[in-house]
Amino acid sequence: MAYIYDDCEECGETTGIRVTPSRYVEACSMQELGELGNLLIDEGFITKGDILSDGKTNINDTAFAGALVKLSNNRLLLSVEEENYILELSKRFV
């Protein structure tokens, strides 16, 4: 559970509520979810690469994105040859 605090303009007091993250997200509109995503990116909690946003992903897209995240997160464990191969491969699409 998370506590969300807000200042009451009418009474001048700080009020708080307890809410689960899932309930908060379920209550958000699509616009609010977009704003939440942008906030998480801006604050450094996630990167744009962590988000699959087109809504048209399939099992192969999900597996490929997961593999890319694994490679990115473990870059320092790659050999020089593996890293160079990936960099050269990526140059084909510039």
N, CA, C and O atoms as CSV, one atom per row, in Angstrom:
chain,resi,resn,atom,element,x,y,z
A,1,MET,N,N,0.832,-1.178,0.000
A,1,MET,CA,C,0.000,0.000,0.000
A,1,MET,C,C,0.876,1.240,0.000
A,1,MET,O,O,1.947,1.268,0.605
A,2,ALA,N,N,0.407,2.239,-0.676
A,2,ALA,CA,C,1.104,3.521,-0.707
A,2,ALA,C,C,0.197,4.572,-0.070
A,2,ALA,O,O,-1.030,4.488,-0.135
A,3,TYR,N,N,0.825,5.537,0.532
A,3,TYR,CA,C,0.089,6.678,1.058
A,3,TYR,C,C,0.240,7.822,0.085
A,3,TYR,O,O,1.343,8.115,-0.375
A,4,ILE,N,N,-0.860,8.465,-0.227
A,4,ILE,CA,C,-0.840,9.641,-1.088
A,4,ILE,C,C,-1.318,10.808,-0.243
A,4,ILE,O,O,-2.396,10.768,0.350
A,5,TYR,N,N,-0.499,11.845,-0.198
A,5,TYR,CA,C,-0.830,13.016,0.604
A,5,TYR,C,C,-1.122,14.196,-0.303
A,5,TYR,O,O,-0.534,14.338,-1.375
A,6,ASP,N,N,-2.027,15.028,0.137
A,6,ASP,CA,C,-2.387,16.233,-0.615
A,6,ASP,C,C,-2.776,17.316,0.383
A,6,ASP,O,O,-3.318,17.034,1.452
A,7,ASP,N,N,-2.491,18.544,0.015
A,7,ASP,CA,C,-2.883,19.678,0.854
A,7,ASP,C,C,-4.300,20.099,0.486
A,7,ASP,O,O,-4.610,20.304,-0.687
A,8,CYS,N,N,-5.145,20.225,1.483
A,8,CYS,CA,C,-6.521,20.658,1.292
A,8,CYS,C,C,-6.534,22.187,1.226
A,8,CYS,O,O,-6.174,22.861,2.191
A,9,GLU,N,N,-6.945,22.716,0.093
A,9,GLU,CA,C,-6.965,24.170,-0.071
A,9,GLU,C,C,-8.029,24.822,0.811
A,9,GLU,O,O,-7.838,25.934,1.303
A,10,GLU,N,N,-9.143,24.131,1.007
A,10,GLU,CA,C,-10.244,24.701,1.783
A,10,GLU,C,C,-9.936,24.750,3.276
A,10,GLU,O,O,-10.225,25.744,3.943
A,11,CYS,N,N,-9.341,23.663,3.803
A,11,CYS,CA,C,-9.133,23.620,5.248
A,11,CYS,C,C,-7.683,23.876,5.651
A,11,CYS,O,O,-7.400,24.054,6.836
A,12,GLY,N,N,-6.764,23.900,4.694
A,12,GLY,CA,C,-5.365,24.175,5.000
A,12,GLY,C,C,-4.624,23.019,5.644
A,12,GLY,O,O,-3.498,23.193,6.110
A,13,GLU,N,N,-5.233,21.838,5.680
A,13,GLU,CA,C,-4.597,20.679,6.294
A,13,GLU,C,C,-4.100,19.717,5.231
A,13,GLU,O,O,-4.561,19.728,4.090
A,14,THR,N,N,-3.153,18.890,5.629
A,14,THR,CA,C,-2.662,17.831,4.757
A,14,THR,C,C,-3.458,16.573,5.049
A,14,THR,O,O,-3.570,16.146,6.198
A,15,THR,N,N,-4.005,15.990,4.006
A,15,THR,CA,C,-4.779,14.768,4.160
A,15,THR,C,C,-4.069,13.641,3.427
A,15,THR,O,O,-3.281,13.882,2.512
A,16,GLY,N,N,-4.349,12.426,3.829
A,16,GLY,CA,C,-3.716,11.282,3.189
A,16,GLY,C,C,-4.694,10.144,3.016
A,16,GLY,O,O,-5.638,9.986,3.791
A,17,ILE,N,N,-4.451,9.351,1.984
A,17,ILE,CA,C,-5.243,8.143,1.762
A,17,ILE,C,C,-4.280,6.992,1.484
A,17,ILE,O,O,-3.159,7.198,1.019
A,18,ARG,N,N,-4.735,5.794,1.773
A,18,ARG,CA,C,-3.979,4.592,1.435
A,18,ARG,C,C,-4.573,4.016,0.155
A,18,ARG,O,O,-5.791,3.894,0.023
A,19,VAL,N,N,-3.716,3.672,-0.766
A,19,VAL,CA,C,-4.198,3.116,-2.021
A,19,VAL,C,C,-3.161,2.117,-2.542
A,19,VAL,O,O,-1.956,2.342,-2.430
A,20,THR,N,N,-3.645,1.018,-3.110
A,20,THR,CA,C,-2.728,0.068,-3.731
A,20,THR,C,C,-2.351,0.610,-5.108
A,20,THR,O,O,-3.157,1.286,-5.747
A,21,PRO,N,N,-1.152,0.324,-5.564
A,21,PRO,CA,C,-0.757,0.788,-6.901
A,21,PRO,C,C,-1.717,0.321,-7.997
A,21,PRO,O,O,-2.022,1.076,-8.921
A,22,SER,N,N,-2.192,-0.920,-7.895
A,22,SER,CA,C,-3.090,-1.418,-8.940
A,22,SER,C,C,-4.412,-0.653,-8.952
A,22,SER,O,O,-4.955,-0.369,-10.019
A,23,ARG,N,N,-4.927,-0.321,-7.779
A,23,ARG,CA,C,-6.184,0.458,-7.732
A,23,ARG,C,C,-5.980,1.847,-8.308
A,23,ARG,O,O,-6.852,2.377,-8.995
A,24,TYR,N,N,-4.822,2.436,-8.026
A,24,TYR,CA,C,-4.534,3.764,-8.563
A,24,TYR,C,C,-4.498,3.713,-10.089
A,24,TYR,O,O,-5.116,4.540,-10.760
A,25,VAL,N,N,-3.773,2.743,-10.630
A,25,VAL,CA,C,-3.639,2.637,-12.088
A,25,VAL,C,C,-4.989,2.339,-12.723
A,25,VAL,O,O,-5.322,2.908,-13.762
A,26,GLU,N,N,-5.766,1.460,-12.117
A,26,GLU,CA,C,-7.084,1.126,-12.660
A,26,GLU,C,C,-8.011,2.338,-12.707
A,26,GLU,O,O,-8.895,2.412,-13.560
A,27,ALA,N,N,-7.812,3.281,-11.800
A,27,ALA,CA,C,-8.674,4.462,-11.743
A,27,ALA,C,C,-8.244,5.548,-12.724
A,27,ALA,O,O,-8.983,6.507,-12.946
A,28,CYS,N,N,-7.066,5.409,-13.310
A,28,CYS,CA,C,-6.547,6.443,-14.221
A,28,CYS,C,C,-7.170,6.335,-15.604
A,28,CYS,O,O,-7.463,5.243,-16.089
A,29,SER,N,N,-7.366,7.494,-16.230
A,29,SER,CA,C,-7.783,7.526,-17.630
A,29,SER,C,C,-6.555,7.249,-18.494
A,29,SER,O,O,-5.434,7.209,-17.988
A,30,MET,N,N,-6.763,7.058,-19.788
A,30,MET,CA,C,-5.631,6.837,-20.697
A,30,MET,C,C,-4.687,8.037,-20.679
A,30,MET,O,O,-3.469,7.867,-20.708
A,31,GLN,N,N,-5.239,9.237,-20.633
A,31,GLN,CA,C,-4.408,10.438,-20.591
A,31,GLN,C,C,-3.577,10.465,-19.305
A,31,GLN,O,O,-2.389,10.785,-19.333
A,32,GLU,N,N,-4.206,10.129,-18.189
A,32,GLU,CA,C,-3.493,10.115,-16.909
A,32,GLU,C,C,-2.405,9.034,-16.885
A,32,GLU,O,O,-1.335,9.237,-16.311
A,33,LEU,N,N,-2.687,7.887,-17.514
A,33,LEU,CA,C,-1.663,6.847,-17.603
A,33,LEU,C,C,-0.472,7.323,-18.427
A,33,LEU,O,O,0.678,7.034,-18.096
A,34,GLY,N,N,-0.757,8.058,-19.506
A,34,GLY,CA,C,0.326,8.636,-20.302
A,34,GLY,C,C,1.156,9.618,-19.491
A,34,GLY,O,O,2.384,9.628,-19.575
A,35,GLU,N,N,0.475,10.439,-18.707
A,35,GLU,CA,C,1.179,11.393,-17.844
A,35,GLU,C,C,2.008,10.661,-16.791
A,35,GLU,O,O,3.128,11.070,-16.481
A,36,LEU,N,N,1.459,9.588,-16.247
A,36,LEU,CA,C,2.179,8.789,-15.259
A,36,LEU,C,C,3.424,8.169,-15.894
A,36,LEU,O,O,4.500,8.183,-15.296
A,37,GLY,N,N,3.279,7.632,-17.092
A,37,GLY,CA,C,4.422,7.066,-17.804
A,37,GLY,C,C,5.500,8.105,-18.041
A,37,GLY,O,O,6.683,7.837,-17.828
A,38,ASN,N,N,5.098,9.292,-18.481
A,38,ASN,CA,C,6.069,10.370,-18.712
A,38,ASN,C,C,6.760,10.783,-17.418
A,38,ASN,O,O,7.962,11.047,-17.409
A,39,LEU,N,N,6.007,10.837,-16.335
A,39,LEU,CA,C,6.586,11.183,-15.041
A,39,LEU,C,C,7.623,10.145,-14.616
A,39,LEU,O,O,8.708,10.497,-14.152
A,40,LEU,N,N,7.287,8.864,-14.777
A,40,LEU,CA,C,8.226,7.802,-14.403
A,40,LEU,C,C,9.498,7.864,-15.237
A,40,LEU,O,O,10.586,7.593,-14.728
A,41,ILE,N,N,9.371,8.220,-16.515
A,41,ILE,CA,C,10.545,8.381,-17.376
A,41,ILE,C,C,11.341,9.604,-16.940
A,41,ILE,O,O,12.558,9.525,-16.773
A,42,ASP,N,N,10.658,10.740,-16.756
A,42,ASP,CA,C,11.333,11.991,-16.383
A,42,ASP,C,C,12.073,11.870,-15.062
A,42,ASP,O,O,13.143,12.454,-14.893
A,43,GLU,N,N,11.510,11.117,-14.123
A,43,GLU,CA,C,12.118,10.967,-12.798
A,43,GLU,C,C,13.166,9.855,-12.763
A,43,GLU,O,O,13.805,9.644,-11.732
A,44,GLY,N,N,13.351,9.138,-13.884
A,44,GLY,CA,C,14.380,8.111,-13.973
A,44,GLY,C,C,14.012,6.754,-13.414
A,44,GLY,O,O,14.884,5.902,-13.247
A,45,PHE,N,N,12.724,6.529,-13.118
A,45,PHE,CA,C,12.316,5.223,-12.607
A,45,PHE,C,C,12.305,4.161,-13.698
A,45,PHE,O,O,12.571,2.988,-13.435
A,46,ILE,N,N,11.993,4.584,-14.938
A,46,ILE,CA,C,11.995,3.688,-16.089
A,46,ILE,C,C,12.575,4.446,-17.274
A,46,ILE,O,O,12.720,5.668,-17.234
A,47,THR,N,N,12.903,3.704,-18.330
A,47,THR,CA,C,13.347,4.335,-19.574
A,47,THR,C,C,12.266,4.132,-20.627
A,47,THR,O,O,11.391,3.278,-20.484
A,48,LYS,N,N,12.340,4.925,-21.675
A,48,LYS,CA,C,11.358,4.764,-22.752
A,48,LYS,C,C,11.400,3.364,-23.320
A,48,LYS,O,O,10.377,2.832,-23.750
A,49,GLY,N,N,12.596,2.755,-23.325
A,49,GLY,CA,C,12.732,1.401,-23.843
A,49,GLY,C,C,12.002,0.356,-23.020
A,49,GLY,O,O,11.775,-0.758,-23.494
A,50,ASP,N,N,11.633,0.700,-21.795
A,50,ASP,CA,C,10.903,-0.235,-20.935
A,50,ASP,C,C,9.433,-0.325,-21.302
A,50,ASP,O,O,8.730,-1.208,-20.810
A,51,ILE,N,N,8.954,0.567,-22.155
A,51,ILE,CA,C,7.531,0.661,-22.449
A,51,ILE,C,C,7.246,0.184,-23.866
A,51,ILE,O,O,7.872,0.642,-24.821
A,52,LEU,N,N,6.304,-0.733,-23.997
A,52,LEU,CA,C,5.784,-1.128,-25.306
A,52,LEU,C,C,4.421,-0.470,-25.420
A,52,LEU,O,O,3.458,-0.930,-24.808
A,53,SER,N,N,4.328,0.602,-26.197
A,53,SER,CA,C,3.129,1.417,-26.116
A,53,SER,C,C,2.186,1.332,-27.297
A,53,SER,O,O,1.111,1.930,-27.249
A,54,ASP,N,N,2.537,0.612,-28.360
A,54,ASP,CA,C,1.649,0.654,-29.516
A,54,ASP,C,C,0.424,-0.243,-29.377
A,54,ASP,O,O,-0.504,-0.139,-30.180
A,55,GLY,N,N,0.401,-1.117,-28.383
A,55,GLY,CA,C,-0.757,-1.954,-28.158
A,55,GLY,C,C,-0.924,-3.065,-29.180
A,55,GLY,O,O,-1.914,-3.795,-29.133
A,56,LYS,N,N,0.020,-3.211,-30.102
A,56,LYS,CA,C,-0.082,-4.211,-31.157
A,56,LYS,C,C,1.014,-5.267,-31.020
A,56,LYS,O,O,1.411,-5.880,-32.011
A,57,THR,N,N,1.495,-5.478,-29.824
A,57,THR,CA,C,2.574,-6.428,-29.632
A,57,THR,C,C,2.036,-7.844,-29.611
A,57,THR,O,O,0.905,-8.098,-29.196
A,58,ASN,N,N,2.874,-8.756,-30.071
A,58,ASN,CA,C,2.536,-10.171,-30.020
A,58,ASN,C,C,3.601,-10.882,-29.194
A,58,ASN,O,O,4.491,-10.235,-28.641
A,59,ILE,N,N,3.520,-12.181,-29.107
A,59,ILE,CA,C,4.439,-12.948,-28.268
A,59,ILE,C,C,5.885,-12.786,-28.731
A,59,ILE,O,O,6.798,-12.749,-27.906
A,60,ASN,N,N,6.096,-12.691,-30.036
A,60,ASN,CA,C,7.451,-12.508,-30.561
A,60,ASN,C,C,7.997,-11.131,-30.206
A,60,ASN,O,O,9.169,-10.997,-29.856
A,61,ASP,N,N,7.154,-10.111,-30.295
A,61,ASP,CA,C,7.577,-8.760,-29.916
A,61,ASP,C,C,7.975,-8.721,-28.443
A,61,ASP,O,O,8.983,-8.115,-28.077
A,62,THR,N,N,7.184,-9.367,-27.616
A,62,THR,CA,C,7.456,-9.378,-26.181
A,62,THR,C,C,8.759,-10.107,-25.881
A,62,THR,O,O,9.556,-9.641,-25.067
A,63,ALA,N,N,8.982,-11.244,-26.529
A,63,ALA,CA,C,10.217,-12.008,-26.323
A,63,ALA,C,C,11.423,-11.211,-26.802
A,63,ALA,O,O,12.458,-11.195,-26.138
A,64,PHE,N,N,11.296,-10.546,-27.958
A,64,PHE,CA,C,12.393,-9.756,-28.508
A,64,PHE,C,C,12.716,-8.580,-27.589
A,64,PHE,O,O,13.883,-8.314,-27.300
A,65,ALA,N,N,11.679,-7.878,-27.130
A,65,ALA,CA,C,11.895,-6.746,-26.222
A,65,ALA,C,C,12.550,-7.215,-24.926
A,65,ALA,O,O,13.432,-6.539,-24.395
A,66,GLY,N,N,12.125,-8.361,-24.417
A,66,GLY,CA,C,12.731,-8.904,-23.206
A,66,GLY,C,C,14.196,-9.246,-23.409
A,66,GLY,O,O,15.025,-9.008,-22.531
A,67,ALA,N,N,14.513,-9.804,-24.569
A,67,ALA,CA,C,15.906,-10.132,-24.875
A,67,ALA,C,C,16.760,-8.867,-24.955
A,67,ALA,O,O,17.893,-8.849,-24.474
A,68,LEU,N,N,16.219,-7.816,-25.560
A,68,LEU,CA,C,16.962,-6.558,-25.652
A,68,LEU,C,C,17.214,-5.957,-24.272
A,68,LEU,O,O,18.293,-5.428,-24.009
A,69,VAL,N,N,16.221,-6.038,-23.397
A,69,VAL,CA,C,16.389,-5.532,-22.035
A,69,VAL,C,C,17.465,-6.329,-21.312
A,69,VAL,O,O,18.301,-5.751,-20.618
A,70,LYS,N,N,17.452,-7.658,-21.468
A,70,LYS,CA,C,18.480,-8.496,-20.837
A,70,LYS,C,C,19.871,-8.112,-21.334
A,70,LYS,O,O,20.805,-7.985,-20.542
A,71,LEU,N,N,20.005,-7.927,-22.646
A,71,LEU,CA,C,21.302,-7.530,-23.194
A,71,LEU,C,C,21.742,-6.177,-22.650
A,71,LEU,O,O,22.897,-5.999,-22.265
A,72,SER,N,N,20.823,-5.236,-22.621
A,72,SER,CA,C,21.141,-3.896,-22.130
A,72,SER,C,C,21.539,-3.919,-20.658
A,72,SER,O,O,22.509,-3.271,-20.266
A,73,ASN,N,N,20.798,-4.658,-19.849
A,73,ASN,CA,C,21.071,-4.712,-18.419
A,73,ASN,C,C,22.352,-5.459,-18.082
A,73,ASN,O,O,22.928,-5.261,-17.012
A,74,ASN,N,N,22.801,-6.319,-18.995
A,74,ASN,CA,C,23.983,-7.141,-18.733
A,74,ASN,C,C,25.124,-6.838,-19.700
A,74,ASN,O,O,25.977,-7.690,-19.948
A,75,ARG,N,N,25.136,-5.632,-20.241
A,75,ARG,CA,C,26.146,-5.258,-21.227
A,75,ARG,C,C,27.561,-5.497,-20.729
A,75,ARG,O,O,28.422,-5.923,-21.500
A,76,LEU,N,N,27.814,-5.233,-19.470
A,76,LEU,CA,C,29.162,-5.380,-18.934
A,76,LEU,C,C,29.607,-6.839,-18.857
A,76,LEU,O,O,30.794,-7.113,-18.683
A,77,LEU,N,N,28.683,-7.760,-18.983
A,77,LEU,CA,C,29.026,-9.183,-18.964
A,77,LEU,C,C,29.326,-9.733,-20.358
A,77,LEU,O,O,29.766,-10.874,-20.492
A,78,LEU,N,N,29.091,-8.929,-21.395
A,78,LEU,CA,C,29.357,-9.363,-22.764
A,78,LEU,C,C,30.851,-9.302,-23.045
A,78,LEU,O,O,31.578,-8.481,-22.486
A,79,SER,N,N,31.285,-10.191,-23.924
A,79,SER,CA,C,32.679,-10.102,-24.378
A,79,SER,C,C,32.793,-8.912,-25.318
A,79,SER,O,O,31.788,-8.383,-25.794
A,80,VAL,N,N,34.015,-8.502,-25.578
A,80,VAL,CA,C,34.242,-7.385,-26.503
A,80,VAL,C,C,33.691,-7.742,-27.878
A,80,VAL,O,O,33.103,-6.900,-28.556
A,81,GLU,N,N,33.883,-8.991,-28.285
A,81,GLU,CA,C,33.398,-9.433,-29.592
A,81,GLU,C,C,31.873,-9.387,-29.665
A,81,GLU,O,O,31.313,-8.951,-30.671
A,82,GLU,N,N,31.203,-9.833,-28.609
A,82,GLU,CA,C,29.742,-9.809,-28.587
A,82,GLU,C,C,29.211,-8.376,-28.637
A,82,GLU,O,O,28.264,-8.076,-29.365
A,83,GLU,N,N,29.834,-7.503,-27.856
A,83,GLU,CA,C,29.395,-6.106,-27.846
A,83,GLU,C,C,29.613,-5.462,-29.210
A,83,GLU,O,O,28.740,-4.748,-29.705
A,84,ASN,N,N,30.761,-5.704,-29.817
A,84,ASN,CA,C,31.038,-5.138,-31.139
A,84,ASN,C,C,30.072,-5.674,-32.185
A,84,ASN,O,O,29.639,-4.932,-33.067
A,85,TYR,N,N,29.728,-6.962,-32.096
A,85,TYR,CA,C,28.768,-7.547,-33.030
A,85,TYR,C,C,27.415,-6.845,-32.935
A,85,TYR,O,O,26.807,-6.518,-33.954
A,86,ILE,N,N,26.958,-6.621,-31.729
A,86,ILE,CA,C,25.676,-5.949,-31.521
A,86,ILE,C,C,25.732,-4.520,-32.052
A,86,ILE,O,O,24.795,-4.058,-32.701
A,87,LEU,N,N,26.821,-3.829,-31.776
A,87,LEU,CA,C,26.960,-2.448,-32.271
A,87,LEU,C,C,26.985,-2.399,-33.790
A,87,LEU,O,O,26.352,-1.531,-34.392
A,88,GLU,N,N,27.706,-3.317,-34.412
A,88,GLU,CA,C,27.756,-3.362,-35.880
A,88,GLU,C,C,26.388,-3.705,-36.462
A,88,GLU,O,O,25.971,-3.130,-37.468
A,89,LEU,N,N,25.701,-4.634,-35.829
A,89,LEU,CA,C,24.353,-4.997,-36.276
A,89,LEU,C,C,23.415,-3.797,-36.222
A,89,LEU,O,O,22.623,-3.582,-37.139
A,90,SER,N,N,23.505,-3.021,-35.157
A,90,SER,CA,C,22.619,-1.869,-35.012
A,90,SER,C,C,22.889,-0.790,-36.058
A,90,SER,O,O,21.987,-0.024,-36.396
A,91,LYS,N,N,24.111,-0.721,-36.572
A,91,LYS,CA,C,24.461,0.293,-37.579
A,91,LYS,C,C,23.720,0.052,-38.898
A,91,LYS,O,O,23.576,0.976,-39.699
A,92,ARG,N,N,23.256,-1.156,-39.128
A,92,ARG,CA,C,22.501,-1.445,-40.355
A,92,ARG,C,C,21.194,-0.676,-40.420
A,92,ARG,O,O,20.640,-0.492,-41.504
A,93,PHE,N,N,20.689,-0.223,-39.272
A,93,PHE,CA,C,19.358,0.368,-39.208
A,93,PHE,C,C,19.371,1.861,-38.933
A,93,PHE,O,O,18.355,2.431,-38.535
A,94,VAL,N,N,20.502,2.488,-39.139
A,94,VAL,CA,C,20.595,3.931,-38.900
A,94,VAL,C,C,20.198,4.694,-40.141
A,94,VAL,O,O,20.211,5.925,-40.139
